[in-house]
Amino acid sequence: MSRAVHDPHPPEPKPRPTTLLRGLAAVFALTLRACPGALATRVATVLVVGAAPIAASWLLKYVVDSLTSPDATAAALTWAAAGIGVLTVLLATSAAVGSYADARIRRATATRAQSELLEAVNRLGGLARLEQPAFHDRLQLAIQSAQGAERLVTAALQGAQGLLTMAGFLGSVLLISPVLAVIVVAAAVPALFAQLANSRHRADLFWRTSNLARRQIFYRGLLTDTQAAKEIRLYGLGSYFAQRLRADLDGINRQEELLDRRLVRHETALAALGAAVSTGALVWGVHRAATGHLTAGDVSLLVAALAGVQTSLISLVGCIAQGHQTALLFGHFLYVTQVEDDLPAPAAPVEVSPLRQGIEFRDVWFRYTDDGPWILRGLDLTVPHGTSLAVVGLNGAGKSTLVKLLCRLYDPQRGSIHWDGTDLRDLAADELRRRISVVFQDPMEYDLTAAENIGLGDLAARDDLPRIHAAARDADIHAALARLPQGYDTMLSRMFFPDDTEESASGVQLSGGQWQRLALARALMRSERDLMILDEPGTGLDAVAERHIHDRLTALRQGATSILVSHRMGTARAADRIVVIAGGVVQEAGTHEELMLLGGAYAELFRTQAEGYVEQPAEGSLR
């Protein structure tokens, strides 16, 4: 096991200003869609909080100068003091309103961003991108940036607030000393560029360690998953996986430690520079006042302006850096939400008509990656309408791949697949899938109620209990579900409570064979569809249950088009036609009787399985 931290990704291209502006514009557009009222409120508070300190400082200058002037009146001083008090109240109320608006923006933006992100992932018609590790790394970073999208809005608004305050105070310093104003601004330039560089390094660190972060999720899932718990404990794997998780976490921590050391060096130097500029400016102001060139009010304004400029500069630089980093990470959100579909939709999709003629594979070549081995190598196959086809072959022959291609979860690299003579690529994938019912080799086990697990097969009928019960009976699972504590309303999960309260009864977990029958019931909610595909439907079933379900399906689908993928020859023999897949092509085709007479691969597979059921005479017994 390698414990060294490695970089599975090439470095990202250097971000351009247009990329950052694009990310900022995208987040503000997202916030406008999510909560325009809260954003408008927050902008108003920015204007008040940004301008109020400047006005208060000028009023304070007036009060101090008036107190040292013989011409000052009590009424004028009272009004000035009252003005300062009103500004203080405005600042306090604006801060409270701003915090409320920030909370609304956070909730609404995170919800909207998560929704748009998941909608974008769901728009991907195929599985190719979802099986790419690099895409999963981007997706993980996209989820993080979606959850923190409001940070970019907050950084931009706080930056605008700081910029407004800094501009007002700089104008005040400029009136006192133009040279001093230039020095204060110049002192902030190194801080700005240093923080931008640091944010780039931080975003790059997230990208380089995203693979390690995903592996931590995998290890945590293994150590807490009830399904994995059996092997974890039997083989004593808990400490082993915990060690691997710790090694990856240590690798991330080492890289973060290096970056944090760099940040503290830069920030210490920049803080010292800012303090030196402020101290020098204050000494200069006091000296000028002592020599009669500045009034006491000018000194008070200078002190307030220096503090305000330094505070605003620190805030502005920090906001720019945080916004820069968040905008870079938000680029992953934009990538995922705008990624091109791996199954391009036809420009003018052909209507998917009910199957009348059949399905045809024409010289189909397919592999999962551009540099991977070919799974199918020029496969030709015809499935006439109204017939049942059994597909058999050794593991890895491409049987399940054939099913995925037929459901158009992938497109072949060469050749074509036709539905009544129309290339599947000319059909809308969603419309095609509505005409197909499938039981996959590894069906889902949803942490939902029994009724919901079945009703998901046809969302339009998910509340139609008679149909759900009928599908369960056809799958030979009705009696088992009816005996559950709450019947079909029982939660099939140990992870969640049925009504999200700890007082409710806990859910139950089905056996492997029961889950398989439940998945079959889900597929039977679509039993009237044009094509039914069963990919190893007997997995997890005993021989009696498998035979019973097979007979029931044969009766239900009589005269309908169906494809059965199985490694059990006894189940396949009843099909109208059987094909043997080997080497990525159809090696043999025919009925059970024809293939047995042929004496080829099918006959060998059938006899090999049959021998396992024939009782052998004991050694030395009489014959």
Residue, then its C-alpha position, 0 to 999 in steps of 0.5 A: m500500500s502506498r502511503a505517499v501523497h501523490d498528485p493524480h491531477p495535472p495542474e489546472p491552467k492559470p486562472r485569468p481575470t475573466t474566469l474570476l469575473r465570470g465566477l463572480a457574475a455567475v454567483f450573483a446571478l445565482t443569488l438573484r434567482a434564489c433571493p433577490g429581496a435579501l440581496a437588495t437588502r444586503v446592498a442597502t446595508v453595505l451602503v449604510v455601513g460603508a458610509a456611516p463611519i466617514a460621516a461620523s468622523w467628519l462630525l467628530k472633527y467638527v465637534v473637536d474643532s468647535l470645542t476649541s473655538p470661541d465661536a462654537t454654539a451649544a446648539a450646533l454641538t448638540w446637533a452634531a453629537a445627535g448626528i453621531g448618535v443617529l449614525t451609531v444607531l444606523l450602524a447597529t441596526s444595519a449590522a443586525v439587518g445585514s446578518y439576517a439578510d446574509a443568513r437568508i442568502r446563505r440558505a437560499t443560495a445553497t439550496r438553489a445551487q445544490s438543486e441546479l448542480l443535481e439537476a445538471v448531473n441528472r441531465l447527463g444521459g449516460l454513465a461515461r462521465l459518472e465513471q470518470p474519477a476526474f469528473h468525480d473530483r470536480l463534482q466533489l469540489a462543485i458540491q463544496s462550492a455550491q454549499g459555500a456559494e454565498r461566501l463569494v457574495t458575502a466577500a464581494l459585498q463586504g469588499a464593496q463596503g470596505l472599498l466605500t469606507m476606504a475611499g471616503f477615508l482616503g479622501s479625508v487623508l488626501l485633504i490633509s496630506p496627498v503624500l500621506a494618502v499615496i503612502v497608505v495606498a502603496a502599503a496595501v499593494p503588496a498585501l493585495f498581490a500576496q493574498l491573491a497568490n495565496s488564494r490561488h495556492r489554496a484553490d490549487l491545494f483543494w484540487r490536488t487533494s480532492n482525490l484523497a478527500r474522496r478516498q476518505i469518504f470511501y473509507r469512512g463509508l466502509l467503516t460505518d456501513t452495515q453491509a460492509a460491517k460483516e467482512i470488516r469484522l470477520y477479516g479484521l479490516g477495521s484498523y487497516f482501513a482506518q490506517r489508510l484513512r489516517a495516511d490520506l488525512d496526514g497527507i492532506n494535513r502536511q500540504e495544508e501545514l506548508l501552505d499555512r506556514r507560508l500564509v503566516r509569514h506573509e501576513t506577519a510581514l504585511a501586518a508589521l508594514g501596515a502598523a509602521v505606516s500608521t505609526g509614522a502617519l500618526v507621529w507626523g500628524v501630531h507633529r504638524a498639529a504641535t507646530g500649528h499646521l493642523t487643528a485638533g479636529d484634523v488630528s482626530l479625523l486623521v486618527a479615525a481615517l488611518a484606522g479606517v483605511q487600515t481596517s478597510l484595506i485589511s478587510l478589502v484584501g481579505c475579501i478579494a482573496q476569499g472571493h478569488q479563492t471561492a471564484l476559482l472553486f466555483g469554476h468547478f460548479l460551472y464546469v459540472t453545470q455546463v458540461e457537455d452530455d456524453l450522450p448528445a441529443p439528436a437535433a431532430p429526435v425521431e418519435v419512439s414508436p411502439l416496438r413492431q419489428g424488433i431490435e438489431f445490433r449492427d457491427v457494434w464495437f464498444r469499450y469503456t475508455d479510449d485506451g481500454p480493451w474492446i468489450l464488443r468487437g463487431l457484434d451483430l444480433t437481431v431480436p425480433h418483436g414478440t420473441s424472447l432471447a437469452v444471452v449467455g456466456l462466461n463472465g466478462a464476455g460483454k453480456s451486461t454491456l449489451v444491456k447498457l448499450l440497449c438502454r442507451l447508457y452508452d453509445p457504441q464507438r462503431g456500428s449502431i443499434h436500431w429500434d424498428g430500423t431507427d438508430l438509437r442515437d436518433l431517438a430521445a434517450d428518455e423516451l426510449r427508456r420509457r418503453i423499456s423495463v429492466v432488472f439490472q444485475d446489481p439493483m438498487e436498495y433504496d432506503l425508503t418504504a417497501a411501497e416506495n421501493i416498488g412504486l419507483g418503477d413507474l412514478a406515475a403510479r407510485d401511489d397506486l397500491p393495487r398495482i404495487h401489490a400486483a407487481a409484488r405478487d408477480a415477483d413472489i414478494h407480496a407475502a413477505l412484505a405484508r408480514l412486515p411490522q407496518g406492511y408496505d409502509t415499513m421503512l426498508s432501512r436501518m439508517f433512517f427512521p420512517d418519520d424522521t423521529e427517534e420515537s418511531a419504530s426502526g426500519v427493517q432490512l431484507s435479505g439479498g433474495q428478497w431485495q432481488r424480488l423487490a427489484l423485480a417487482r419494481a420492473l414489473m410496474r412496467s410490465e406492459r412496456d415494449l421490452m423487458i430486460l432481465d440481467e441475471p434476475g436469479t441472483g440471490l434466489d434459491a433454485v425453487a424461487e428462481r424457477h417459480i419467478h421464471d415461470r411467472l415471468t414467462a406467462l406474463r411476457q408471453g408474446a412480448t419482447s424480452i431479453l434474459v441475461s443469465h449464466r444459468m443454462g436451465t433458465a435460458r433454455a426456455a427462451d425462443r432463441i439463445v445466443v452465446i457471447a464470446g470474444g465480443v461477438v455472437q459465437e453461437a445462436g439458436t434454440h436450446e435443441e439446436l445448440m445442444l446438437l451443435g455441440g459447441a460452447y453452449a452445449e459444453l456450458f449446459r453439460t458442465q452445469a448439469e453435471g453438478y446436479v447429477e449424483q455421482p456413484a460412490e467409489g467402489s459401489l456396484r454398477 
